[in-house]
Amino acid sequence: MAAYFCYIVECADGTYYTGWTTNPERRTRQHNLGQGAKYTRQHGPVRLVYVESLPDRSQAMRREHEIKALKRPQKQRLILSATSDLP
């Protein structure tokens, strides 16, 4: 059974990008190699700042949508509340 994760990376310009994946470290490398989202290609390099484990793809996608709807200060609080949980 694969694990699913919702993640936030901080771009070089201080902006945040949120996505979901089965491997946050690999996905971060892909973003930094220019193989990720168009947004991170334009705003990279990135660093992984938040990871949340979820039981299935559907819930990971739903959580990604919820996080993307948050305002920047709310995302910052989320990141600060979980910084000790990074892999």
C-alpha positions as CSV (number, residue, x, y, z in Angstrom):
1,M,0.0,0.0,0.0
2,A,1.5,3.3,-1.1
3,A,1.6,6.3,1.3
4,Y,0.4,9.7,0.0
5,F,1.6,13.0,1.1
6,C,0.6,16.6,0.8
7,Y,3.6,19.0,0.8
8,I,4.6,22.6,0.7
9,V,7.9,23.8,-0.8
10,E,9.2,27.3,-0.3
11,C,10.5,28.8,-3.5
12,A,13.6,31.0,-3.8
13,D,11.5,34.1,-3.9
14,G,9.7,33.2,-0.6
15,T,6.5,32.0,-2.2
16,Y,4.9,28.7,-1.4
17,Y,3.9,25.9,-3.8
18,T,1.6,23.1,-2.5
19,G,1.2,19.7,-4.1
20,W,0.8,16.0,-3.4
21,T,3.0,13.0,-4.0
22,T,4.0,9.5,-2.9
23,N,7.6,10.6,-2.2
24,P,8.2,14.2,-1.0
25,E,12.0,14.0,-1.3
26,R,11.9,12.8,-4.8
27,R,9.3,15.3,-5.8
28,T,11.4,18.2,-4.3
29,R,14.4,17.0,-6.4
30,Q,12.2,17.0,-9.5
31,H,11.1,20.5,-8.8
32,N,14.7,21.6,-8.4
33,L,15.7,19.8,-11.6
34,G,13.0,21.7,-13.5
35,Q,10.8,18.6,-13.9
36,G,8.1,19.8,-11.5
37,A,5.3,22.3,-11.9
38,K,5.7,25.3,-14.2
39,Y,5.4,27.5,-11.1
40,T,8.4,26.0,-9.4
41,R,10.5,26.1,-12.6
42,Q,9.9,29.9,-12.7
43,H,10.4,30.5,-8.9
44,G,12.9,27.8,-7.9
45,P,15.0,26.5,-6.4
46,V,12.7,25.2,-3.7
47,R,13.1,23.6,-0.3
48,L,10.7,21.3,1.4
49,V,9.0,23.0,4.4
50,Y,5.9,20.9,5.2
51,V,4.8,17.3,4.7
52,E,1.5,15.7,5.8
53,S,0.9,12.0,5.5
54,L,-2.5,10.9,4.2
55,P,-4.1,7.5,3.8
56,D,-5.0,7.7,0.1
57,R,-4.7,9.7,-3.0
58,S,-8.2,11.2,-2.8
59,Q,-7.5,12.6,0.7
60,A,-4.1,13.9,-0.4
61,M,-5.7,15.8,-3.3
62,R,-8.4,17.1,-1.1
63,R,-5.9,18.3,1.5
64,E,-3.8,20.0,-1.3
65,H,-6.9,21.9,-2.3
66,E,-7.6,23.0,1.3
67,I,-4.0,24.2,1.8
68,K,-4.0,26.1,-1.5
69,A,-7.1,28.0,-0.3
70,L,-5.3,29.2,2.8
71,K,-3.9,32.7,3.1
72,R,-0.2,33.1,3.4
73,P,-0.2,33.7,7.2
74,Q,-2.3,30.6,7.7
75,K,0.2,28.5,5.6
76,Q,3.1,30.0,7.7
77,R,1.3,28.9,10.9
78,L,0.8,25.4,9.4
79,I,4.4,25.1,8.5
80,L,5.6,26.4,11.9
81,S,3.3,24.0,13.7
82,A,4.8,21.0,11.9
83,T,8.5,21.8,11.3
84,S,9.7,19.1,13.7
85,D,7.7,16.5,11.6
86,L,9.8,16.8,8.4
87,P,11.3,13.6,7.2
